[in-house]
């Protein structure tokens, strides 16, 4: 007998067998799941025929729309030839070509690519490589990492150790290594009239002091360039990255740039580090790397780091880290198609017009009595709801005001999934100005609804 394929029946089947990510499953007693049947461009369609505008790129991964014909074709073509082969002792053309292209467009000096499947794994690779690099050089006292308050780098234990969002971290604290945590340059806390650049420069004093105080024991500093995405989309000025690069050179520690979420055009340039004209020692990429199609991440690093592991087998200096699906050909083919779209469609320049329209469409929300700030970096825009606009006192988290916005948006046909009480737009780059206007209207009405006393 054929099983029914509608929202209700699929939801019932799902809840019997699935455990969803980042979810209190009891919520689904009153908050229905949305089974998705198909996607096209910025739109998702459920099994009852209702459409939802994907304003957050399905967790920040989708760059050029669902069912993009060019990426579809690239994957289909690769599928006829090779679906997978292990990358230990073997190689294939898509992974070689992708590495060549990434090295060409990345900040200068990043000459080698090590692949994994997700962002946390790429970050783990960077942490292990940095530690192991210093060990191979005989500096065995270097075992620590410096991070920023409010930072997020993933859910695996190493990535959690260098993160600082309590919601994700505090339960697992007994399992984690202790990072050296330095105040974030988060410009939400700047003084009235103070520029982003001035505040970020002022905040750097604490980082400089930490590097000086812990000389000889730090492997690397780990940062999300320009936007702390899971940390409520808080933002800072590129000058902080410039100062950080100089300080890392001065105190001889590595700089790990976690661009999992902010790379590939999200901040207005291909990579966020470009805005400070700096190159990290490790660049972690993922999410948009395949255009949102398949799990693939990469840790790019310098020839100097690579050379530190290059030795006779008996020296026992090899980086013995592996993932079964490292450099999967299908995922690499999707990534190559994604990079081709960037090149052929002049995406970065086109996004500037979309980002400008997004700013105009949401500008009035800055005057809302329960909005502390509307902030933007490139194609990322955030609206911070608060209880008291003057003092910026937040609503009690137990009230879940952001959830009210999420519910309202679903009713209006949009996927807006706030981070706490921060509504944000991070849409696919194929969104139209008219669709941005629709999102802005839904966000405004949702803010009105959610902030009623």
C-alpha angles and dihedrals in degrees: 000000000000112000119234114261106206132114096264098048094045091048091053092049091047096052091053094059114015136080109198126215123258090002138125094220093208087069088074091069086078104013110065121221115241111228108205120215102180144350131215124177109316092342132095122193126205128213092265092057099255117139129217127196106231098226094168099046092244092296096336098298107103114085107163104028136273118298092013105189095218095052091042090055094048093053093045091051093050091047089064091059114030131353098182146340128176114263095218107098091349135073140179139207100255094057092046093048093045091051091049092051095046092051089050095053101033124092109288122277099034099120106161136052128208114188134213136158107254142020097259090054092051090051091049089053091053093049093048094044093051093048092044092047091059091044091053087054091052096253097129095160091070102096105128139085133208118222138171129253112260092022126144127194106162145293105275115101098258092046091047090051091062094041125088109197104119094205090068101027114039098073091057098040094116089060097050137089115240116252126201101247120205128189113272120241086232104160094209085087098052119126121258108282093011116130124233089245094051093048094046090049091050091049091054092072090079093052091050090052093049092051091049093046095049101040111154097019101067123089099185149338114242121207142161102229115239100334130054093205105183087036091076095284093286114175141203142184125274090237088079091061091049091052091044093053090051092048094047088054091047095051094034100239129134124256115221114196112199102203094159091122103021101046128095099048102314095123097041098271128068089256125016092228089066090072089065093040091235136127122214125217089237126027116192116201134177140119101062092031091097095031089255095300110107137008110266132142135171139201110210119197143170130276087244092061091044091051092053088067097042107103146110112304090244090061087071093217099126121124099242097190120128147169123196093230097041110154095359109198095224092052091045090052090053089049092050091052089049092053090048090056091051090052100041099041100044087234100174093057093043090052091058090067091047092049091050090051091048090054093050094045093054100034094103091059089071087074094052111122091233100041116094096184145353106208132177142187112181111300093355117089127174133191114198115207117205138176094232119029095195098051095026089228107168127232113259105273090229089069091066096209091170090059089060089057090049092052092047092049092052090052089051093047104260136114104225111155108182124210099236103305095342115104112201141182119215101154132172112274092244092070115124128227089248091055090049088053090052092051091049091052091049091048092049094049091043091052091051091050096044096048099051111124 
